[in-house]
Amino acid sequence: MTTAFALTPQQRAWCARLRTLGEQLAPLAARCEDGRVDRPLLRELGTLGLLARAVPAAPPWRRGSALDLCLLRESLAYSCPQAETALALQGLGAGPVADAGTAEQRARWLPAVAAGRAVAAFALSEPGAGSDAAALALHAEPDGGAGDDDPAGSPDGWRLTGTKTWISNAPWADFYTVFARTGEAPGARGVTAFLVPADRPGLHGEPLDMLAPHALGTLTFDAVPVTRADLLGAPGAGFRVAMRTLNLFRPSVGAFAIGMAQAALDASLEHADSRAAFGGTLRDLQSVSHRLAEMATRTEAARLLVYAAACAYDGSDGEGADLARRSAMAKLLATETAQDVVDAAVQIHGAAALQRGHLLEHLYREVRAPRIYEGASEVQRSLIAKELYRERAEARGAASGRAGAGEGPAVGVGEAVRDDLPEAAAGRAADQAGEDRL
């Protein structure tokens, strides 16, 4: 745990060790072909025991703390973003299995993922549905009669038809956690999660050529068969499965961004201290020194917000009422800050930073995507606003209840909390719009 969001000496030592491990992993990561899953790197992450920090490797299948995940991702991102990304994608893809999988599913896949022998992928996004889960179009057509052990009458099997895209680790993964529309209810309430092994008939994939050279691809489902044994959770509960995984990983996306921001800042400090300019060094120029101070301050502020969100998650065992807002704030501030810090670092370095192979050239390409995936910045702002109005309405309702019980006026003498007030109406509208957003 933390004390006033200051890391303990043991945590600081662990972060330093992780940075060193990242430096040692960097040459191995550099040998991988762009756009492919780096299986040798994954196996090494497994051997070092780092994957097991993000993926539970043995019963009772308990994952590590959200703060540990943040420290792990931040530290690896500082010295080897490729290793950080490989680890995070394993955790994200296996997250729904750890959260909602059966004993058989967990035993079959989680130890292999934690060892780096199997590659997991989280398959949610579609060509017409990114942050808007209500627009998911991958269709699960019932295939077979109703299951005897399901009082709701769900079928024994389904056929998945449609397309997923921007899927990390596709088409190279060994299994996919797939979210499909089964239609129990409108919007997000009609989505079901499935575990789909990559060798299922009818499942095909193509790689995508991306700005940052990671493995991303498009998956095509042509009547892919799945059964009740492939369910992750109950039919119609898939969106909640996805959100529980994302709520854990969202603050650590911010940690990933902060690791890159810190690497860019440290490179800029060193460059400004040694680069001769105008009879002195760059650091002697007030415009440069003030920019460095701003970069450092914003990076530290974002880091603290990430740690606070992670500690709130751990302190409530992932059930806190304010976790969605805290996680959204952390991801928003950290990813936007990292983009600005890396851009400023490029400006301080000048043309050299744009040369292929330069640290900042790599970070410049890497830092852009976190503002989009696992909930774009615009969606985070909408989610934050929704949560603010929800919390406001709840606080006013609680105050009104105390006043009615004789504890004194809170809203005003004899005044009830009205449902037609602008903030209450806005809260309802945000709830209705936001419940299907990631």
C-alpha positions as CSV (number, residue, x, y, z in Angstrom):
1,M,0.0,0.0,0.0
2,T,1.0,3.7,-0.1
3,T,1.2,6.4,2.5
4,A,-0.2,9.6,1.1
5,F,0.6,8.2,-2.3
6,A,4.3,7.9,-1.6
7,L,5.8,4.5,-2.6
8,T,7.4,2.4,0.0
9,P,11.2,1.7,-0.2
10,Q,10.3,-1.8,-1.3
11,Q,8.1,-0.6,-4.1
12,R,10.7,1.9,-5.3
13,A,13.3,-0.9,-5.3
14,W,11.0,-3.1,-7.3
15,C,10.4,-0.4,-9.8
16,A,14.2,0.1,-10.2
17,R,14.6,-3.6,-10.7
18,L,11.9,-3.6,-13.4
19,R,13.5,-0.8,-15.2
20,T,16.7,-2.8,-15.3
21,L,14.9,-5.9,-16.5
22,G,13.3,-3.8,-19.2
23,E,16.8,-2.7,-20.4
24,Q,17.8,-6.3,-20.5
25,L,14.7,-7.3,-22.5
26,A,15.1,-4.5,-25.1
27,P,17.6,-6.3,-27.4
28,L,15.3,-9.3,-27.5
29,A,12.3,-7.2,-28.3
30,A,14.2,-5.4,-31.0
31,R,14.7,-8.7,-32.9
32,C,10.9,-9.2,-33.4
33,E,9.4,-8.5,-36.8
34,D,7.1,-5.5,-36.8
35,G,3.4,-6.4,-36.5
36,R,4.0,-9.9,-35.2
37,V,3.4,-11.3,-31.7
38,D,6.8,-11.6,-30.0
39,R,6.6,-15.2,-28.6
40,P,10.3,-15.3,-27.5
41,L,9.7,-12.1,-25.5
42,L,6.5,-13.5,-24.0
43,R,8.3,-16.7,-22.9
44,E,11.0,-14.6,-21.3
45,L,8.4,-12.5,-19.5
46,G,6.9,-15.7,-18.3
47,T,10.2,-17.1,-17.1
48,L,10.9,-13.9,-15.1
49,G,7.6,-14.3,-13.4
50,L,6.3,-10.9,-14.7
51,L,3.4,-12.2,-16.7
52,A,2.1,-13.9,-13.5
53,R,1.8,-10.4,-12.1
54,A,-0.9,-9.6,-14.6
55,V,-2.4,-13.1,-15.2
56,P,-3.1,-15.5,-12.3
57,A,-1.2,-18.6,-12.9
58,A,-2.7,-21.0,-10.3
59,P,-5.8,-21.5,-8.2
60,P,-7.5,-19.6,-6.6
61,W,-6.8,-17.5,-9.6
62,R,-6.4,-14.2,-7.7
63,R,-4.9,-11.3,-9.7
64,G,-2.3,-8.9,-8.2
65,S,-3.2,-5.5,-7.0
66,A,-4.1,-2.7,-9.4
67,L,-1.2,-0.6,-7.9
68,D,1.3,-3.4,-8.6
69,L,0.0,-3.6,-12.1
70,C,0.5,0.2,-12.6
71,L,4.0,0.0,-11.2
72,L,4.8,-2.9,-13.4
73,R,3.5,-1.2,-16.6
74,E,5.1,2.2,-15.8
75,S,8.5,0.7,-15.1
76,L,8.6,-1.5,-18.1
77,A,7.3,1.2,-20.4
78,Y,10.2,3.4,-19.2
79,S,12.9,1.1,-20.6
80,C,11.1,-1.3,-23.0
81,P,7.7,-0.3,-24.2
82,Q,7.5,-3.5,-26.3
83,A,7.8,-5.7,-23.2
84,E,5.2,-3.6,-21.4
85,T,2.7,-3.9,-24.3
86,A,3.3,-7.7,-24.6
87,L,2.6,-8.1,-20.9
88,A,-0.4,-5.8,-20.8
89,L,-2.1,-7.5,-23.8
90,Q,-1.7,-10.9,-22.1
91,G,-3.4,-9.5,-19.0
92,L,-6.2,-7.8,-20.9
93,G,-7.0,-10.9,-23.1
94,A,-7.0,-13.3,-20.2
95,G,-8.8,-10.9,-17.9
96,P,-12.3,-12.1,-18.7
97,V,-11.2,-15.7,-18.2
98,A,-9.8,-14.9,-14.8
99,D,-12.9,-12.9,-13.9
100,A,-15.7,-15.1,-15.3
101,G,-14.2,-18.3,-16.7
102,T,-15.1,-21.8,-15.5
103,A,-12.7,-23.9,-13.6
104,E,-11.9,-25.8,-16.8
105,Q,-11.3,-22.7,-18.9
106,R,-9.0,-21.2,-16.2
107,A,-7.0,-24.4,-15.8
108,R,-6.7,-24.8,-19.6
109,W,-5.6,-21.3,-20.5
110,L,-4.4,-19.2,-17.6
111,P,-1.2,-21.1,-16.6
112,A,-0.2,-21.2,-20.3
113,V,-0.8,-17.4,-20.7
114,A,1.2,-16.6,-17.5
115,A,4.1,-18.7,-18.7
116,G,4.1,-17.1,-22.1
117,R,3.2,-20.3,-23.9
118,A,-0.2,-19.2,-25.1
119,V,-1.2,-15.8,-26.5
120,A,-4.5,-14.2,-25.4
121,A,-6.5,-11.4,-27.1
122,F,-9.4,-9.2,-26.1
123,A,-11.8,-9.0,-29.1
124,L,-14.4,-6.2,-28.5
125,S,-14.0,-3.5,-31.2
126,E,-15.7,-3.7,-34.5
127,P,-15.6,-1.6,-37.7
128,G,-18.7,0.2,-36.6
129,A,-18.4,-0.1,-32.8
130,G,-15.5,1.1,-30.7
131,S,-16.4,2.9,-27.6
132,D,-20.2,2.5,-28.3
133,A,-20.9,-1.0,-27.1
134,A,-24.6,-0.7,-28.1
135,A,-23.5,-0.7,-31.7
136,L,-21.8,-4.2,-31.5
137,A,-22.9,-6.1,-34.5
138,L,-21.1,-9.5,-34.2
139,H,-24.2,-11.7,-34.1
140,A,-24.6,-14.9,-32.1
141,E,-27.3,-17.0,-33.8
142,P,-28.8,-19.7,-31.6
143,D,-27.6,-23.2,-32.6
144,G,-29.4,-26.1,-30.9
145,G,-32.1,-26.4,-28.3
146,A,-32.3,-24.8,-24.9
147,G,-29.9,-26.0,-22.2
148,D,-31.4,-28.3,-19.7
149,D,-29.6,-26.6,-16.8
150,D,-30.5,-23.0,-17.8
151,P,-33.9,-21.8,-16.4
152,A,-33.7,-18.8,-18.8
153,G,-33.8,-21.1,-21.7
154,S,-30.5,-20.1,-23.4
155,P,-29.5,-22.4,-26.3
156,D,-26.9,-25.1,-26.1
157,G,-24.8,-23.3,-28.7
158,W,-24.4,-20.3,-31.1
159,R,-22.9,-19.4,-34.4
160,L,-20.9,-16.2,-34.4
161,T,-21.0,-14.2,-37.6
162,G,-19.5,-10.8,-38.2
163,T,-16.2,-8.9,-37.9
164,K,-13.9,-7.6,-35.2
165,T,-11.1,-5.2,-35.9
166,W,-8.2,-3.3,-34.2
167,I,-7.8,-6.5,-32.1
168,S,-4.4,-6.6,-30.3
169,N,-2.5,-9.9,-30.9
170,A,-4.7,-10.8,-33.8
171,P,-4.5,-12.8,-35.9
172,W,-1.7,-14.5,-34.0
173,A,-3.4,-15.2,-30.7
174,D,-4.2,-18.7,-29.5
175,F,-7.6,-17.7,-28.1
176,Y,-9.9,-14.7,-28.1
177,T,-12.3,-13.4,-25.5
178,V,-15.1,-12.3,-27.8
179,F,-18.1,-10.2,-27.1
180,A,-21.1,-10.9,-29.3
181,R,-24.8,-9.8,-29.5
182,T,-27.1,-12.5,-28.2
183,G,-30.1,-10.2,-27.9
184,E,-31.4,-10.9,-24.4
185,A,-32.1,-7.1,-24.1
186,P,-31.3,-3.9,-26.0
187,G,-27.9,-2.3,-26.0
188,A,-25.2,-3.5,-23.7
189,R,-27.6,-5.9,-21.9
190,G,-27.8,-8.1,-24.9
191,V,-24.1,-8.8,-25.2
192,T,-22.5,-12.2,-24.2
193,A,-18.8,-13.0,-23.7
194,F,-17.3,-16.2,-25.2
195,L,-13.9,-17.8,-25.1
196,V,-13.0,-18.8,-28.7
197,P,-9.9,-20.8,-29.5
198,A,-8.1,-19.6,-32.6
199,D,-8.5,-23.0,-34.4
200,R,-12.4,-22.9,-34.5
201,P,-13.7,-23.5,-38.0
202,G,-14.9,-20.3,-39.7
203,L,-12.5,-18.0,-37.8
204,H,-10.1,-16.1,-40.0
205,G,-7.8,-13.1,-39.4
206,E,-5.7,-10.6,-41.3
207,P,-2.9,-8.3,-39.8
208,L,-3.1,-4.5,-39.9
209,D,-0.2,-2.2,-40.6
210,M,-0.2,0.3,-37.7
211,L,1.7,3.4,-36.8
212,A,3.2,1.7,-33.8
213,P,4.5,-1.7,-34.9
214,H,2.4,-3.9,-32.7
215,A,0.4,-7.0,-33.6
216,L,-3.2,-5.8,-34.4
217,G,-5.6,-7.4,-36.8
218,T,-9.1,-8.0,-38.1
219,L,-11.0,-11.1,-37.3
220,T,-13.8,-12.5,-39.5
221,F,-16.3,-14.9,-38.0
222,D,-18.2,-17.0,-40.5
223,A,-20.7,-19.0,-38.5
224,V,-18.0,-19.9,-35.9
225,P,-19.5,-22.5,-33.5
226,V,-19.5,-21.9,-29.8
227,T,-21.2,-23.8,-27.0
228,R,-22.3,-23.2,-23.4
229,A,-18.9,-24.5,-22.4
230,D,-17.4,-21.5,-24.1
231,L,-19.4,-18.9,-22.2
232,L,-17.6,-16.4,-20.0
233,G,-20.3,-15.6,-17.5
234,A,-24.0,-15.7,-18.1
235,P,-25.7,-15.0,-21.4
236,G,-26.4,-11.2,-21.7
237,A,-23.8,-10.3,-19.0
238,G,-20.9,-9.9,-21.4
239,F,-20.7,-6.1,-21.1
240,R,-20.2,-6.4,-17.4
241,V,-17.5,-8.9,-17.9
242,A,-15.7,-6.5,-20.3
243,M,-16.1,-3.6,-17.9
244,R,-14.7,-5.4,-14.9
245,T,-11.6,-6.2,-16.9
246,L,-11.3,-2.6,-18.2
247,N,-11.9,-1.1,-14.8
248,L,-8.9,-2.9,-13.5
249,F,-6.7,-2.2,-16.6
250,R,-7.7,1.4,-17.3
251,P,-5.6,3.1,-14.6
252,S,-2.6,1.0,-15.7
253,V,-3.0,2.4,-19.3
254,G,-2.3,5.7,-17.6
255,A,0.8,4.1,-15.9
256,F,2.0,2.9,-19.3
257,A,1.7,6.5,-20.6
258,I,3.5,7.9,-17.6
259,G,6.4,5.5,-18.1
260,M,6.9,6.8,-21.6
261,A,6.5,10.4,-20.4
262,Q,9.2,9.9,-17.8
263,A,11.6,8.4,-20.4
264,A,11.0,11.4,-22.6
265,L,11.5,13.8,-19.8
266,D,14.7,12.2,-18.6
267,A,16.1,12.2,-22.1
268,S,15.2,15.9,-22.4
269,L,16.9,16.7,-19.1
270,E,20.1,15.0,-20.3
271,H,20.0,16.6,-23.7
272,A,19.3,20.1,-22.4
273,D,22.2,19.8,-19.9
274,S,24.8,18.8,-22.6
275,R,23.6,20.5,-25.8
276,A,25.7,23.7,-26.4
277,A,23.6,26.6,-27.6
278,F,24.1,30.4,-27.7
279,G,27.2,30.4,-25.5
280,G,25.8,28.1,-22.9
281,T,23.6,25.0,-22.8
282,L,19.9,24.6,-23.6
283,R,19.1,24.4,-19.9
284,D,20.3,28.0,-19.6
285,L,17.5,29.2,-21.8
286,Q,14.5,30.1,-19.7
287,S,12.1,28.9,-22.3
288,V,13.6,25.5,-22.2
289,S,14.1,25.2,-18.4
290,H,10.5,26.4,-17.8
291,R,9.2,23.8,-20.4
292,L,11.2,21.1,-18.6
293,A,9.7,22.2,-15.3
294,E,6.2,22.1,-16.7
295,M,6.8,18.6,-18.2
296,A,8.0,17.3,-14.9
297,T,5.1,18.8,-12.9
298,R,2.4,17.5,-15.2
299,T,4.0,14.0,-15.3
300,E,4.1,13.8,-11.5
301,A,0.6,15.1,-11.2
302,A,-0.7,12.4,-13.6
303,R,1.3,9.8,-11.9
304,L,-0.3,10.6,-8.5
305,L,-3.7,10.5,-10.1
306,V,-3.0,7.0,-11.5
307,Y,-1.7,5.8,-8.2
308,A,-4.8,7.2,-6.4
309,A,-7.1,5.4,-8.8
310,A,-5.3,2.1,-8.4
311,C,-5.3,2.4,-4.6
312,A,-9.0,3.2,-4.7
313,Y,-9.6,0.0,-6.7
314,D,-7.5,-2.0,-4.3
315,G,-9.1,-0.5,-1.2
316,S,-12.6,-1.3,-2.4
317,D,-11.7,-4.7,-3.9
318,G,-12.8,-3.4,-7.3
319,E,-16.3,-2.5,-6.1
320,G,-16.0,1.2,-5.2
321,A,-18.8,3.5,-6.4
322,D,-16.3,6.1,-7.6
323,L,-14.0,3.7,-9.5
324,A,-15.3,4.5,-12.9
325,R,-14.7,8.2,-12.4
326,R,-11.3,7.8,-10.8
327,S,-10.1,5.4,-13.5
328,A,-11.4,7.6,-16.3
329,M,-9.7,10.7,-14.8
330,A,-6.4,8.8,-14.4
331,K,-6.4,7.5,-18.0
332,L,-7.5,10.8,-19.4
333,L,-4.9,13.0,-17.7
334,A,-2.0,10.5,-18.0
335,T,-2.4,9.7,-21.7
336,E,-3.0,13.4,-22.7
337,T,-0.1,14.5,-20.6
338,A,2.2,11.8,-22.0
339,Q,1.4,13.0,-25.6
340,D,2.2,16.6,-24.7
341,V,5.4,15.6,-22.8
342,V,6.8,13.4,-25.7
343,D,5.9,16.1,-28.2
344,A,7.8,18.7,-26.1
345,A,10.7,16.4,-25.8
346,V,10.9,16.1,-29.6
347,Q,10.9,19.9,-29.9
348,I,13.7,20.2,-27.3
349,H,15.8,17.6,-29.2
350,G,15.1,19.1,-32.6
351,A,15.5,17.2,-35.9
352,A,17.6,14.4,-34.3
353,A,14.5,13.1,-32.5
354,L,12.7,12.5,-35.8
355,Q,15.4,10.2,-37.1
356,R,14.4,6.5,-37.4
357,G,15.7,4.6,-34.4
358,H,15.9,7.5,-32.0
359,L,14.2,6.9,-28.6
360,L,11.8,9.8,-29.1
361,E,10.9,8.7,-32.6
362,H,9.8,5.4,-31.1
363,L,8.0,7.1,-28.2
364,Y,6.3,9.5,-30.6
365,R,4.7,6.6,-32.4
366,E,4.0,4.6,-29.3
367,V,2.3,7.4,-27.2
368,R,-0.5,8.2,-29.6
369,A,-2.6,5.0,-29.3
370,P,-3.3,5.1,-25.5
371,R,-5.5,8.1,-26.1
372,I,-7.8,5.9,-28.2
373,Y,-7.8,2.4,-26.9
374,E,-9.7,1.1,-23.8
375,G,-11.9,4.2,-24.0
376,A,-10.9,7.2,-26.1
377,S,-10.3,10.5,-24.3
378,E,-13.6,11.9,-25.4
379,V,-15.4,9.0,-23.9
380,Q,-13.5,9.4,-20.7
381,R,-14.7,13.0,-20.5
382,S,-18.3,11.9,-21.0
383,L,-18.0,9.2,-18.4
384,I,-16.5,11.6,-15.9
385,A,-19.3,14.1,-16.4
386,K,-21.9,11.3,-16.1
387,E,-20.3,10.2,-12.8
388,L,-20.1,13.7,-11.4
389,Y,-23.9,14.2,-12.0
390,R,-24.6,10.8,-10.6
391,E,-22.7,11.5,-7.4
392,R,-24.3,15.0,-7.1
393,A,-27.7,13.5,-7.4
394,E,-27.0,10.8,-4.9
395,A,-25.5,13.4,-2.4
396,R,-28.6,15.6,-2.8
397,G,-30.9,12.6,-2.3
398,A,-29.0,11.5,0.8
399,A,-29.1,15.1,2.2
400,S,-32.9,15.3,1.5
401,G,-33.4,12.0,3.4
402,R,-31.5,13.3,6.4
403,A,-33.6,16.5,6.4
404,G,-36.8,14.5,6.2
405,A,-35.7,12.4,9.2
406,G,-35.3,15.5,11.3
407,E,-31.5,15.9,10.9
408,G,-31.9,19.5,9.7
409,P,-32.4,21.2,6.3
410,A,-29.9,20.2,3.6
411,V,-31.4,21.4,0.3
412,G,-33.7,24.0,1.8
413,V,-36.5,24.0,4.4
414,G,-39.2,21.8,3.2
415,E,-37.5,21.4,-0.3
416,A,-37.3,17.9,-1.8
417,V,-34.7,16.8,-4.4
418,R,-36.7,17.1,-7.6
419,D,-36.2,14.7,-10.4
420,D,-36.9,17.4,-13.0
421,L,-34.0,19.7,-12.0
422,P,-31.4,20.3,-14.8
423,E,-28.6,18.4,-13.0
424,A,-30.9,15.4,-12.3
425,A,-32.1,15.3,-15.9
426,A,-28.6,15.6,-17.1
427,G,-27.6,12.7,-14.9
428,R,-30.4,10.5,-16.2
429,A,-29.4,11.3,-19.8
430,A,-25.8,10.6,-19.1
431,D,-26.6,7.3,-17.5
432,Q,-28.7,6.3,-20.5
433,A,-26.0,7.4,-22.9
434,G,-23.0,6.2,-20.9
435,E,-24.0,2.7,-19.9
436,D,-23.1,1.4,-23.3
437,R,-19.7,3.2,-23.5
438,L,-16.3,1.9,-22.6
